[in-house]
Amino acid sequence: MDLSKIKCVLLDIEGTICPISFVKDVLFPYALKALPDVVAQKWDHPEFEPYRNAFPPEYRTSPEQFKAHVEDLTARDVKIAYLKNLQGKSIPCGTSAFPRARRWSCELANNIRRNSDLFSCRISSDLLIGYLWQSGYESHAYATPLYSDVAPHLELWRSTGFDVAIYSSGSVFAQKLLFQYVQKSRDMSETIDLRPLISAWFDTANAGPKTEMGSYRVIATALGLRCEETLFLSDNMKEIDAAHEANMPAIVVHREGNAPLPAYAHDRYTVVTSLAEIEIGGSKSAKIDDRFWKR
């Protein structure tokens, strides 16, 4: 694969740079456990109001009904994000000073219209889940266990002139929490903040569904790049296929414990098990600063 034109690396999170089990077995159970107390104590609190009012009126008539709805969404792994500002207004994308913002907003609006069934009632349970996760991070109940090759390569790519962006189905708020509290040792209180290494943040609210070709064009436009100048890394073949359809170079990251890949994956795409196998502009052979990951 020719990666000579690449200017930005676009990363998926779950199963690509962080174990799926962390989200499935740690973060979501914590959120469900915290939900009843948060709803009971903060139902009428101004701090909680934006999260409560993000849901359709029929699901917030009472704390009990609200809690049951969120628990149902989480149990079914339905990642809903009810979008605001669809009437021709700009939708923030988690980073400032994006070039071509007007064109990007138009492309995003078109992408949303093409997927109206998915986006018809969006504000997100993901926003609420991120809010619930925040207390767990801040209390050191857990920290983000990035794969050991990830932090050094984020630093390497940034230091050699490449931008790094994130594209996840989790909200931008949740993404930033994940990178703010990266586990540095076995002691959960010892964390490192890797947010400065990330140039831009994208989720399904500001870019569109991850399995839709148009979402990757939206992201490239927001970055001020052509699709051919952005490299997408993911463990999900539907996402890889969508990026490929948008003419965005894509590499499959297959980590231990991930679901088996379909037969065509190795025939159609480059498949790696570590970011160390990816060479962008000679970055593979560069010296890696491993100070971000000491066990």
VEXDREN-2710 file (C-alpha; in Angstrom, 1 decimal):
% VEXDREN-2710
k/r/px/py/pz
1/MET/0.0/0.0/0.0
2/ASP/1.3/3.4/-1.0
3/LEU/1.2/5.7/2.1
4/SER/3.4/8.4/0.7
5/LYS/0.6/10.9/0.5
6/ILE/-0.7/10.4/4.1
7/LYS/-0.9/13.5/6.3
8/CYS/-3.2/12.3/9.0
9/VAL/-3.9/9.0/10.8
10/LEU/-7.5/8.4/11.7
11/LEU/-8.0/5.9/14.5
12/ASP/-10.9/3.8/15.7
13/ILE/-10.8/3.1/19.4
14/GLU/-12.4/-0.2/20.5
15/GLY/-10.5/-3.2/19.3
16/THR/-7.9/-1.0/17.5
17/ILE/-6.1/1.0/20.2
18/CYS/-7.9/-0.2/23.3
19/PRO/-9.3/-3.7/24.2
20/ILE/-13.0/-4.1/23.5
21/SER/-13.3/-5.7/26.9
22/PHE/-12.5/-2.4/28.6
23/VAL/-15.6/-0.8/27.2
24/LYS/-17.8/-3.9/27.4
25/ASP/-16.8/-5.3/30.8
26/VAL/-15.6/-2.2/32.7
27/LEU/-17.1/1.1/31.4
28/PHE/-20.6/0.1/30.6
29/PRO/-21.1/-1.9/33.8
30/TYR/-19.8/1.0/35.8
31/ALA/-22.3/3.4/34.1
32/LEU/-25.2/1.1/34.8
33/LYS/-24.2/0.8/38.4
34/ALA/-23.9/4.6/38.8
35/LEU/-27.0/5.5/36.9
36/PRO/-29.7/4.9/39.7
37/ASP/-27.9/7.1/42.2
38/VAL/-27.2/9.8/39.7
39/VAL/-30.8/9.9/38.5
40/ALA/-32.1/9.9/42.0
41/GLN/-29.8/12.6/43.3
42/LYS/-29.5/14.9/40.3
43/TRP/-32.8/14.6/38.4
44/ASP/-33.7/18.3/38.9
45/HIS/-30.1/19.6/39.2
46/PRO/-28.9/22.1/36.5
47/GLU/-25.8/20.1/35.9
48/PHE/-27.9/17.0/34.9
49/GLU/-30.5/18.9/33.0
50/PRO/-28.7/18.9/29.6
51/TYR/-28.3/15.1/29.7
52/ARG/-31.9/14.5/30.8
53/ASN/-33.3/16.9/28.2
54/ALA/-31.3/15.3/25.5
55/PHE/-33.8/12.4/25.4
56/PRO/-37.3/12.6/23.8
57/PRO/-40.0/13.8/26.2
58/GLU/-41.7/10.5/26.5
59/TYR/-38.6/9.0/28.1
60/ARG/-38.1/11.7/30.8
61/THR/-41.5/12.0/32.4
62/SER/-40.1/10.4/35.5
63/PRO/-36.7/9.3/36.9
64/GLU/-37.9/5.7/36.9
65/GLN/-38.9/5.8/33.2
66/PHE/-35.7/7.6/32.2
67/LYS/-33.5/5.1/34.0
68/ALA/-35.3/2.1/32.5
69/HIS/-34.9/3.6/29.0
70/VAL/-31.2/4.2/29.4
71/GLU/-30.7/0.7/30.9
72/ASP/-32.5/-0.8/27.9
73/LEU/-30.4/1.1/25.4
74/THR/-27.2/0.1/27.1
75/ALA/-28.2/-3.5/27.5
76/ARG/-28.9/-3.7/23.7
77/ASP/-25.7/-1.7/23.0
78/VAL/-27.8/0.9/21.1
79/LYS/-25.5/3.9/20.8
80/ILE/-28.0/6.7/20.1
81/ALA/-26.9/10.3/19.9
82/TYR/-29.9/12.6/19.2
83/LEU/-28.4/15.3/17.0
84/LYS/-29.1/19.0/17.6
85/ASN/-28.7/21.8/15.2
86/LEU/-29.9/20.0/12.1
87/GLN/-31.7/23.1/10.7
88/GLY/-28.7/24.5/8.8
89/LYS/-26.7/25.3/11.9
90/SER/-23.1/24.4/12.4
91/ILE/-22.4/21.3/14.4
92/PRO/-19.2/21.4/16.5
93/CYS/-16.7/18.6/15.9
94/GLY/-14.5/18.6/18.9
95/THR/-11.7/20.7/17.6
96/SER/-11.4/24.3/16.7
97/ALA/-10.3/26.1/13.5
98/PHE/-11.2/23.4/11.0
99/PRO/-10.7/24.7/7.4
100/ARG/-13.5/24.5/4.9
101/ALA/-16.0/24.5/7.8
102/ARG/-18.9/25.8/5.6
103/ARG/-18.4/23.0/3.0
104/TRP/-18.0/20.5/5.8
105/SER/-21.3/21.5/7.5
106/CYS/-23.1/21.1/4.1
107/GLU/-21.6/17.7/3.6
108/LEU/-22.5/16.6/7.1
109/ALA/-26.1/17.8/6.6
110/ASN/-26.3/15.8/3.4
111/ASN/-24.9/12.7/5.1
112/ILE/-27.4/13.0/7.9
113/ARG/-30.3/13.3/5.4
114/ARG/-29.1/10.2/3.6
115/ASN/-29.3/8.4/7.0
116/SER/-32.5/10.0/8.3
117/ASP/-33.8/6.8/9.9
118/LEU/-30.7/6.6/12.1
119/PHE/-30.5/10.2/13.0
120/SER/-34.2/11.1/13.2
121/CYS/-34.2/11.5/17.0
122/ARG/-30.6/12.0/18.1
123/ILE/-29.1/13.4/21.3
124/SER/-27.2/10.8/22.9
125/SER/-27.3/8.2/25.4
126/ASP/-23.6/8.3/24.7
127/LEU/-23.4/11.8/26.2
128/LEU/-25.1/10.6/29.3
129/ILE/-22.8/7.5/29.5
130/GLY/-19.8/9.7/29.1
131/TYR/-21.0/11.8/32.0
132/LEU/-21.4/8.7/34.1
133/TRP/-18.0/7.4/33.1
134/GLN/-16.3/10.7/34.1
135/SER/-16.8/10.0/37.9
136/GLY/-15.1/6.6/37.5
137/TYR/-12.1/8.1/35.8
138/GLU/-11.8/10.9/38.3
139/SER/-12.1/8.6/41.3
140/HIS/-9.5/6.2/39.8
141/ALA/-11.9/3.4/39.7
142/TYR/-10.3/2.6/36.3
143/ALA/-8.0/4.0/33.7
144/THR/-7.7/3.4/30.0
145/PRO/-5.6/0.4/29.1
146/LEU/-4.2/1.3/25.7
147/TYR/-2.3/-1.4/23.8
148/SER/1.4/-1.0/24.6
149/ASP/2.3/0.0/21.0
150/VAL/-0.3/2.8/20.9
151/ALA/1.1/5.7/23.0
152/PRO/4.6/5.5/21.6
153/HIS/3.3/5.6/18.0
154/LEU/1.0/8.5/18.7
155/GLU/4.0/10.4/19.9
156/LEU/6.1/9.2/16.9
157/TRP/3.6/10.2/14.3
158/ARG/3.1/13.6/15.8
159/SER/6.8/14.2/16.2
160/THR/7.4/13.3/12.5
161/GLY/4.8/15.7/11.2
162/PHE/1.6/13.6/11.0
163/ASP/-1.7/14.6/12.5
164/VAL/-3.7/12.0/14.5
165/ALA/-7.5/12.1/14.7
166/ILE/-10.0/9.9/16.4
167/TYR/-13.3/8.5/15.0
168/SER/-15.4/6.5/17.4
169/SER/-19.1/5.7/17.9
170/GLY/-18.6/7.0/21.5
171/SER/-19.2/10.7/22.0
172/VAL/-16.3/13.2/21.6
173/PHE/-16.7/13.8/25.3
174/ALA/-16.2/10.1/26.1
175/GLN/-13.3/9.9/23.7
176/LYS/-11.5/12.8/25.5
177/LEU/-12.0/11.1/28.9
178/LEU/-10.5/7.9/27.5
179/PHE/-7.4/9.7/26.4
180/GLN/-7.2/12.0/29.4
181/TYR/-6.8/9.0/31.8
182/VAL/-4.5/6.6/30.1
183/GLN/-3.1/3.9/32.4
184/LYS/0.6/4.4/33.0
185/SER/1.2/1.6/35.5
186/ARG/-0.7/-1.0/37.4
187/ASP/-1.7/1.7/39.8
188/MET/-4.9/3.2/38.4
189/SER/-4.1/6.5/40.0
190/GLU/-1.0/6.8/37.8
191/THR/-2.3/8.1/34.5
192/ILE/-1.0/10.2/31.6
193/ASP/-3.0/12.7/29.5
194/LEU/-2.6/11.9/25.8
195/ARG/-5.2/14.4/24.5
196/PRO/-2.5/16.9/23.3
197/LEU/-1.4/14.2/20.8
198/ILE/-4.8/14.2/19.1
199/SER/-5.5/16.8/16.4
200/ALA/-9.3/16.2/15.9
201/TRP/-12.2/14.2/17.4
202/PHE/-15.1/12.7/15.4
203/ASP/-18.1/10.7/16.4
204/THR/-21.4/9.7/14.8
205/ALA/-22.9/13.0/15.7
206/ASN/-20.4/15.2/13.9
207/ALA/-19.3/12.9/11.1
208/GLY/-22.1/10.3/10.6
209/PRO/-22.3/6.5/10.8
210/LYS/-19.0/4.7/10.7
211/THR/-20.2/2.2/8.1
212/GLU/-21.2/4.9/5.6
213/MET/-18.9/6.1/2.9
214/GLY/-20.0/9.7/3.2
215/SER/-18.8/9.9/6.8
216/TYR/-15.2/9.5/5.8
217/ARG/-15.6/12.2/3.2
218/VAL/-17.0/14.5/5.8
219/ILE/-14.0/13.9/8.0
220/ALA/-11.5/14.4/5.3
221/THR/-13.2/17.7/4.4
222/ALA/-13.2/18.8/8.1
223/LEU/-9.5/18.1/8.3
224/GLY/-8.8/20.1/5.1
225/LEU/-7.5/17.0/3.4
226/ARG/-8.4/14.7/0.6
227/CYS/-9.5/11.2/1.5
228/GLU/-6.3/9.9/-0.1
229/GLU/-4.3/11.9/2.4
230/THR/-5.9/10.2/5.5
231/LEU/-5.1/6.7/6.7
232/PHE/-7.9/5.0/8.6
233/LEU/-7.2/2.2/11.1
234/SER/-9.9/-0.1/12.5
235/ASP/-10.7/-3.6/13.5
236/ASN/-14.2/-3.4/12.0
237/MET/-14.5/-4.6/8.4
238/LYS/-17.7/-2.7/7.7
239/GLU/-15.9/0.5/8.7
240/ILE/-12.8/-0.4/6.6
241/ASP/-15.0/-1.1/3.6
242/ALA/-16.8/2.2/4.0
243/ALA/-13.5/4.1/4.2
244/HIS/-12.2/2.2/1.2
245/GLU/-15.3/3.2/-0.8
246/ALA/-14.5/6.8/0.0
247/ASN/-11.0/6.3/-1.5
248/MET/-9.5/6.6/2.0
249/PRO/-6.6/4.2/2.5
250/ALA/-7.5/1.7/5.3
251/ILE/-5.6/-0.9/7.3
252/VAL/-7.2/-3.6/9.4
253/VAL/-5.9/-3.8/12.9
254/HIS/-6.5/-7.3/14.3
255/ARG/-5.8/-7.6/18.0
256/GLU/-5.7/-10.7/20.1
257/GLY/-9.3/-11.4/21.3
258/ASN/-11.0/-9.6/18.4
259/ALA/-13.6/-11.3/16.3
260/PRO/-12.2/-13.5/13.5
261/LEU/-11.8/-11.6/10.2
262/PRO/-13.8/-12.6/7.1
263/ALA/-11.9/-14.5/4.4
264/TYR/-11.6/-11.5/2.1
265/ALA/-9.9/-9.3/4.7
266/HIS/-6.3/-10.5/4.0
267/ASP/-6.9/-10.6/0.2
268/ARG/-8.3/-7.0/0.0
269/TYR/-6.5/-5.1/2.7
270/THR/-3.3/-4.9/4.7
271/VAL/-3.8/-6.5/8.1
272/VAL/-1.6/-5.8/11.1
273/THR/-1.5/-6.8/14.7
274/SER/0.4/-3.8/16.0
275/LEU/0.9/-0.2/15.0
276/ALA/4.6/-0.9/14.8
277/GLU/4.0/-2.8/11.5
278/ILE/2.7/0.4/9.8
279/GLU/5.3/2.6/8.1
280/ILE/4.3/6.1/7.1
281/GLY/6.9/8.3/5.6
282/GLY/9.7/6.3/7.2
283/SER/8.2/6.5/10.7
284/LYS/8.5/2.7/11.2
285/SER/12.3/3.0/11.4
286/ALA/12.4/6.1/13.5
287/LYS/13.4/5.9/17.1
288/ILE/10.4/5.5/19.4
289/ASP/10.2/7.5/22.6
290/ASP/8.6/5.0/25.0
291/ARG/8.3/7.3/28.0
292/PHE/4.5/7.2/27.7
293/TRP/4.3/3.6/28.5
294/LYS/6.3/2.2/31.4
295/ARG/5.0/-0.8/33.2
END
